[in-house]
Amino acid sequence: MTANRRFRRVIRIGPVQAATYYDGRGREKHTAACTAPRCGFATDYDSRAAAELAARTHRCAVR
């Protein structure tokens, strides 16, 4: 079974996208994910500020 997440408030900071969604238990979560090829950076946070900070400070190791 796949997770069907509806992302909202999606912003792009460089190659990283930060968004808000509700998890399977109805809690609001925030995520930051890099869209660069072969990067693989994606993390979930409890606060929007933490997700945006991760998006601003992320540096891809793969260039």
Buried (B, 14 or more C-beta within 10 A) or exposed (E): EEEEEEBEEEBEBEBBBBBBBEEEEEEEBBBBBBEBEEBEBEBEBEEBEBBBBBBEEBEBEEE
